[in-house]
Amino acid sequence: MKRLTLRKFVYLLLALLVFNCSSDSSDDVQEQEEENQNSAVTYNNTVRAIISNNCTNCHGNPTANGAPTSYTTYTQVRNGIDNIISRINNASNPMPQNGLMTQSLRDDIQQWKDDGLLEN
């Protein structure tokens, strides 16, 4: 008798876990959409680090190695975004000069532009 009760208890627990893990609630979808909106690519949370790690060796302040423009501030990067995107995607004349950045990093910069060049 004790074994049968334990087995029923285990089945009951499993059933509760299965039913509690599923949800048809629209609240879950709304929360996910809000998280996606809150994770927009911005200069401060994404792009600044990419530029700093890949571009400012030459595009610093002062510039070096013949770089015509400094990309050390949000305004400088925002104003130069079309040139930056063109050069980071140019396999024959890439920036940085040692080769193309990963596709993921280039996608982040493009997404930043597409999202409206948000600073924060």
GROMACS elastic network, one bead per residue, 0.5 to 0.9 nm:
[ bonds ]
;  ai    aj funct       b0    kb
    1     4     6  0.52321   500
    1     5     6  0.64168   500
    1     6     6  0.88108   500
    2     5     6  0.52149   500
    2     6     6  0.62944   500
    2     7     6  0.87203   500
    3     6     6  0.51507   500
    3     7     6  0.62211   500
    3     8     6  0.87067   500
    4     7     6  0.51221   500
    4     8     6  0.62617   500
    4     9     6  0.86193   500
    5     8     6  0.51060   500
    5     9     6  0.61365   500
    5    10     6  0.86846   500
    6    10     6  0.62272   500
    6    11     6  0.86779   500
    7    10     6  0.51337   500
    7    11     6  0.62527   500
    7    12     6  0.85701   500
    8    11     6  0.50936   500
    8    12     6  0.60543   500
    8    13     6  0.86199   500
    9    12     6  0.50463   500
    9    13     6  0.62344   500
    9    14     6  0.86755   500
   10    13     6  0.51257   500
   10    14     6  0.62265   500
   10    15     6  0.86137   500
   11    14     6  0.50912   500
   11    15     6  0.60898   500
   11    16     6  0.85873   500
   12    15     6  0.50935   500
   12    16     6  0.62010   500
   12    17     6  0.86795   500
   13    16     6  0.51166   500
   13    17     6  0.62317   500
   13    18     6  0.87055   500
   14    17     6  0.51230   500
   14    18     6  0.62354   500
   14    19     6  0.87081   500
   15    18     6  0.52137   500
   15    19     6  0.62305   500
   15    20     6  0.84825   500
   16    19     6  0.53113   500
   16    20     6  0.59194   500
   16    21     6  0.85149   500
   17    20     6  0.52055   500
   17    21     6  0.61502   500
   18    21     6  0.54316   500
   18    22     6  0.69734   500
   19    22     6  0.57023   500
   19    23     6  0.82729   500
   20    23     6  0.74937   500
   23    26     6  0.86939   500
   23    28     6  0.78641   500
   24    27     6  0.86870   500
   24    28     6  0.79919   500
   25    28     6  0.57296   500
   25    29     6  0.73443   500
   26    29     6  0.51464   500
   26    30     6  0.62150   500
   26    31     6  0.86109   500
   27    30     6  0.50093   500
   27    31     6  0.60506   500
   27    32     6  0.85999   500
   28    31     6  0.51360   500
   28    32     6  0.62809   500
   28    33     6  0.87140   500
   29    32     6  0.51508   500
   29    33     6  0.62692   500
   29    34     6  0.86891   500
   30    33     6  0.50718   500
   30    34     6  0.61951   500
   30    35     6  0.86390   500
   31    34     6  0.50591   500
   31    35     6  0.61976   500
   31    36     6  0.86722   500
   32    35     6  0.50329   500
   32    36     6  0.62340   500
   32    37     6  0.86730   500
   33    36     6  0.50684   500
   33    37     6  0.62587   500
   33    38     6  0.86312   500
   34    37     6  0.50457   500
   34    38     6  0.61216   500
   34    39     6  0.86158   500
   35    39     6  0.61733   500
   36    39     6  0.51220   500
   36    40     6  0.67746   500
   37    40     6  0.56423   500
   38    41     6  0.89184   500
   39    42     6  0.84867   500
   40    45     6  0.89846   500
   40   111     6  0.83788   500
   40   112     6  0.76881   500
   40   115     6  0.71148   500
   40   118     6  0.84158   500
   41    44     6  0.86080   500
   41    45     6  0.68948   500
   41    46     6  0.60995   500
   41    47     6  0.75193   500
   41   108     6  0.67965   500
   41   109     6  0.80398   500
   41   111     6  0.65535   500
   41   112     6  0.51004   500
   41   113     6  0.87786   500
   41   115     6  0.71478   500
   41   117     6  0.83772   500
   41   118     6  0.74649   500
   41   120     6  0.88257   500
   42    45     6  0.54377   500
   42    46     6  0.58175   500
   42    47     6  0.64589   500
   42    48     6  0.84974   500
   42   111     6  0.89884   500
   42   112     6  0.59722   500
   42   115     6  0.82178   500
   42   116     6  0.88501   500
   42   117     6  0.67477   500
   42   119     6  0.53413   500
   42   120     6  0.55656   500
   43    46     6  0.56297   500
   43    48     6  0.53427   500
   43    49     6  0.84232   500
   43    74     6  0.67965   500
   43    77     6  0.88607   500
   43    78     6  0.88184   500
   43   109     6  0.88868   500
   43   112     6  0.73496   500
   43   117     6  0.71318   500
   43   118     6  0.61759   500
   43   120     6  0.63689   500
   44    47     6  0.64613   500
   44    48     6  0.56290   500
   44    49     6  0.78970   500
   44    74     6  0.83092   500
   44   118     6  0.84993   500
   44   119     6  0.58902   500
   44   120     6  0.55137   500
   45    48     6  0.71395   500
   45    49     6  0.78029   500
   45   119     6  0.84753   500
   45   120     6  0.70893   500
   46    49     6  0.59022   500
   46    50     6  0.66945   500
   46   108     6  0.75149   500
   46   109     6  0.83132   500
   46   112     6  0.85736   500
   47    50     6  0.50647   500
   47    51     6  0.61343   500
   47    52     6  0.84047   500
   47   105     6  0.86286   500
   47   108     6  0.72897   500
   47   109     6  0.62711   500
   47   112     6  0.75092   500
   48    51     6  0.52633   500
   48    52     6  0.59617   500
   48    53     6  0.85204   500
   48    72     6  0.82856   500
   48    73     6  0.82317   500
   48    74     6  0.76269   500
   48    77     6  0.87004   500
   49    53     6  0.59309   500
   49    54     6  0.83640   500
   50    53     6  0.52762   500
   50    54     6  0.59715   500
   50    55     6  0.77958   500
   50   105     6  0.69990   500
   50   108     6  0.88744   500
   50   109     6  0.82912   500
   51    54     6  0.52547   500
   51    55     6  0.50133   500
   51    56     6  0.64569   500
   51    59     6  0.89517   500
   51    71     6  0.73746   500
   51    72     6  0.80299   500
   51    77     6  0.83608   500
   52    55     6  0.58220   500
   52    56     6  0.52441   500
   52    57     6  0.78912   500
   52    60     6  0.84872   500
   52    71     6  0.83392   500
   52    72     6  0.74741   500
   53    56     6  0.69550   500
   53    57     6  0.80306   500
   54    57     6  0.72501   500
   54    95     6  0.82951   500
   54    96     6  0.62742   500
   54   101     6  0.78149   500
   55    58     6  0.61255   500
   55    59     6  0.56507   500
   55    60     6  0.75724   500
   55    71     6  0.74752   500
   55    95     6  0.76386   500
   55    96     6  0.62674   500
   56    61     6  0.79254   500
   56    63     6  0.79055   500
   56    64     6  0.88420   500
   56    70     6  0.74604   500
   56    71     6  0.65156   500
   56    72     6  0.68341   500
   57    60     6  0.59089   500
   57    63     6  0.79042   500
   57    64     6  0.71630   500
   57    65     6  0.87509   500
   58    61     6  0.85915   500
   58    62     6  0.84024   500
   58    63     6  0.53913   500
   58    65     6  0.58539   500
   58    66     6  0.76087   500
   58    67     6  0.57856   500
   58    69     6  0.88029   500
   58    70     6  0.79802   500
   58    96     6  0.88255   500
   59    62     6  0.75713   500
   59    64     6  0.66100   500
   59    65     6  0.86663   500
   59    66     6  0.89532   500
   59    67     6  0.57831   500
   59    68     6  0.75735   500
   59    69     6  0.58950   500
   59    71     6  0.53955   500
   59    72     6  0.73389   500
   60    64     6  0.71650   500
   60    67     6  0.87147   500
   60    69     6  0.80736   500
   60    70     6  0.50645   500
   60    71     6  0.61000   500
   60    72     6  0.58252   500
   61    64     6  0.83207   500
   61    69     6  0.88786   500
   61    70     6  0.58639   500
   61    71     6  0.79608   500
   61    72     6  0.68143   500
   62    70     6  0.70699   500
   63    66     6  0.72276   500
   63    67     6  0.57478   500
   63    68     6  0.71016   500
   63    69     6  0.67372   500
   63    70     6  0.58310   500
   63    71     6  0.88806   500
   64    67     6  0.57165   500
   64    68     6  0.85111   500
   67    70     6  0.75915   500
   69    76     6  0.81494   500
   69    80     6  0.85182   500
   70    73     6  0.80996   500
   70    76     6  0.68492   500
   70    77     6  0.82865   500
   71    74     6  0.77371   500
   71    75     6  0.83616   500
   71    76     6  0.52647   500
   71    77     6  0.52334   500
   71    78     6  0.89461   500
   71    80     6  0.80616   500
   72    75     6  0.85919   500
   72    76     6  0.67821   500
   72    77     6  0.73166   500
   73    76     6  0.52947   500
   73    77     6  0.63297   500
   73    78     6  0.85482   500
   74    77     6  0.52674   500
   74    78     6  0.59568   500
   74    79     6  0.84857   500
   74   119     6  0.69888   500
   75    78     6  0.50507   500
   75    79     6  0.59705   500
   75    80     6  0.84708   500
   76    79     6  0.52152   500
   76    80     6  0.61497   500
   76    81     6  0.85018   500
   77    80     6  0.51015   500
   77    81     6  0.57981   500
   77    84     6  0.79808   500
   78    81     6  0.52374   500
   78    82     6  0.86009   500
   78   113     6  0.84247   500
   78   117     6  0.66574   500
   79    82     6  0.79426   500
   79    83     6  0.89439   500
   80    83     6  0.54973   500
   80    84     6  0.60423   500
   80    85     6  0.86904   500
   81    85     6  0.60208   500
   81    86     6  0.84323   500
   81   109     6  0.85320   500
   81   110     6  0.88751   500
   81   113     6  0.74644   500
   81   117     6  0.89009   500
   82    85     6  0.52767   500
   82    86     6  0.61480   500
   82    87     6  0.86608   500
   82   113     6  0.88287   500
   83    86     6  0.50583   500
   83    87     6  0.61308   500
   83    88     6  0.85808   500
   84    87     6  0.52582   500
   84    88     6  0.60502   500
   84    89     6  0.85563   500
   84    95     6  0.81229   500
   84   109     6  0.89075   500
   85    88     6  0.53052   500
   85    89     6  0.62174   500
   85    90     6  0.86062   500
   85   106     6  0.76399   500
   85   109     6  0.74001   500
   85   110     6  0.69670   500
   86    89     6  0.55207   500
   86    90     6  0.62534   500
   86    94     6  0.89272   500
   87    90     6  0.50716   500
   87    91     6  0.83384   500
   87    93     6  0.70455   500
   87    94     6  0.56045   500
   87    95     6  0.54552   500
   87    96     6  0.82325   500
   87   100     6  0.89640   500
   88    91     6  0.79539   500
   88    93     6  0.86466   500
   88    94     6  0.56395   500
   88    96     6  0.69447   500
   88    99     6  0.87272   500
   88   100     6  0.61388   500
   88   101     6  0.69380   500
   88   106     6  0.68869   500
   89    93     6  0.87773   500
   89    94     6  0.67223   500
   89    95     6  0.78854   500
   89   100     6  0.69137   500
   89   101     6  0.84360   500
   89   103     6  0.89089   500
   89   106     6  0.74235   500
   90    93     6  0.54556   500
   90    95     6  0.75644   500
   90   100     6  0.77173   500
   91    94     6  0.52202   500
   91    95     6  0.86516   500
   91    99     6  0.75690   500
   91   100     6  0.66747   500
   93    96     6  0.89548   500
   93    97     6  0.73895   500
   93    99     6  0.84877   500
   94    97     6  0.54901   500
   94    98     6  0.75321   500
   94    99     6  0.56934   500
   94   100     6  0.56830   500
   94   101     6  0.87380   500
   95    98     6  0.72903   500
   95    99     6  0.65148   500
   95   100     6  0.62676   500
   95   101     6  0.78247   500
   96    99     6  0.58261   500
   96   100     6  0.64224   500
   96   101     6  0.72583   500
   97   100     6  0.77947   500
  100   103     6  0.81592   500
  100   106     6  0.86538   500
  101   104     6  0.81073   500
  101   105     6  0.63886   500
  101   106     6  0.65391   500
  102   105     6  0.54167   500
  102   106     6  0.64499   500
  102   107     6  0.86209   500
  103   106     6  0.50653   500
  103   107     6  0.59352   500
  103   108     6  0.85482   500
  104   107     6  0.50166   500
  104   108     6  0.62218   500
  104   109     6  0.88406   500
  105   108     6  0.50519   500
  105   109     6  0.64920   500
  105   110     6  0.87562   500
  106   109     6  0.52384   500
  106   110     6  0.62981   500
  106   111     6  0.85778   500
  107   110     6  0.50216   500
  107   111     6  0.59470   500
  107   112     6  0.84698   500
  108   112     6  0.61043   500
  108   113     6  0.87401   500
  109   112     6  0.50252   500
  109   113     6  0.64876   500
  109   114     6  0.86960   500
  110   113     6  0.51700   500
  110   114     6  0.61689   500
  110   115     6  0.85681   500
  111   115     6  0.58958   500
  111   116     6  0.85849   500
  111   117     6  0.86766   500
  112   115     6  0.51093   500
  112   116     6  0.64881   500
  112   117     6  0.53150   500
  112   118     6  0.69724   500
  113   116     6  0.52934   500
  113   118     6  0.80970   500
  114   117     6  0.72249   500
  115   118     6  0.69747   500
